[in-house]
């Protein structure tokens, strides 16, 4: 079943790259008492994700935070090393937190997986964005396959 507006985020664990290596980030701690703008991409370093999706949130970070967002999170079914390197290459440090969903546990728990085995990518997360307030989804934007419209930072800014 796909998560919907008004639903609580299920308990899962992400990985974040730190100077000491990958560290756990619990979804409960991430979302508790805060407003988080989270977006998911099918894969780090992939064309649309690298050219538009992540840069849009990096460029809009100050505007999103001015509208009440405490943290901006990018997640993908990639490992923490890849997500950390992608964040550095995109200038995300201090603007967008790069959280790995390496086994796809988060996207499975919220029902937003996609099968990209035809492209050699295996099971991935769909392209989507959401606003989560104190652990509850208040806005959910799920893209149609091969689209990049409603999950953009610009679209989210219009929703806040």
N, C-alpha and C positions, 0 to 999 in steps of 0.2 A: 504494500500500500504506500502511495506517495504522500509525503508530508504535505500539509496544507497550512494556510494562514490560521493562526490560533492554536496550532499544535506546539507542544513542548519539544525541544531538541532532545533526542535520545542520548544517553550516556555513551560516549565513545572516547577514544584517545587518538590525538594527532601526534605527530613528531615535528619538532622544530630544531633547526640547526643552531647550535650555539658554539662559542669558542672551545668548549669542552666536548663537542660532539653532539649527536642527536639527544634531545630531551623530550620527555613526555609532556603533553599539554592536554589536560582533561577538558572535555566539552563543558562539564559542569562549572569548572573554574573560569573558563574562557567567557562564558555568557552570563554568569551570575551577576545581577545588579548592574548590568552595563548594556549599552546599545552597540551592537556589532554589525557592520556591513560585511557580509561574507559573499565571496563569489568563487565559483568552481569552474575550472577549465578542463578540457579533455587531456591536456598534457603540456608540461613545461617545454619550452623551446619550440613548440609547434607554431605554424605560420600565423593564424589569426590570434592565438593566445599571446604571442610575443610581439606582434605588430600593432594590435589594437587593445585587447582586453586588459592585460596587466598594465600597459602604459597609460590607459585611460584612468585607471584607479590611482596610479602613482601621480599623474598630473592633477587629479581632482581631490587628492587627499586633504588638503587644507579646506577646501569648500565643503567636503563631506563632514569633516570634524567641526566646522563652523555651524553645521546644521544639527549637531548633537550626537554624532557618531563618536564613540570612544575608541574604537579600534576597527581597522579595515583588515580583513583576512582573505588571502588567496589560498585555495586548496586545490590539489590535484592528486590523482592516483599515481604518484611518483614517490621516490624515497626522499628523506630529509636532505641528503647530500645534493641531489639534483635541484630540489626546491630552493635550497640555500644558494647554490651557484646561480640559478636563474634570477633570484631576487637581487643578488649583487650585480649581475650583468644588466639588469633593468633599472638600477637605481632605486630599488624599493626600500632599502634600509631606512628605518625611522618613519616610513610612510605606510607600507603594507607589510603585514606579518605573513610570512610564507610558511604554511603548515602542510606537511605531508600527510596524505591519507594512503599510505603505501599499500595496504592490503585492500583498500576500498571499503573498509568497515563503516565509515561515515556515510558514504553514498549508498551503500547497501541498506543501512539502518533507516535512511530517509526515503528510500525507494527511487533514487535518481541515478541509477547506473545506466550504462550503455555498452553494447557489445561492439567493440571496434576490432575484432579479430580479423576482419577482412582487410584492414589496413595494417595488420601486424602489431596492433597495440593492446590486444586483449580486452579485459573488462575495465572500463573507465567510468569516470563520473560525467554526467551530462553537463553542458554549459548552462549555468544558472547563477542567479544572485538572490540574496535574501537579506532582509533586515531582521535582526533578532534582538528583542528587548527583554532582558532578564530571563533568558532561556526560552522565550516564546517567539515563534515566527510571526512577525506582523506584516511582512511583505514578502512575496515569493514571485520570482520572475524566471520561468523556465523557457529556454529557447527551443524552437523547432529544430530538427536535425539540420546541420550545416548553416545555421543562421547565427547572426550576431547583431542583435537589436535590443531586446528587452533586458538583457543582463549587463548592459554597459553602465559605466559610472555616470554618464550623462543622463541616462534614463532614471537611474536611482536618485540622482540629485533632484529630478523633477518630482519624485515621490515623497521626498522629505519635507 
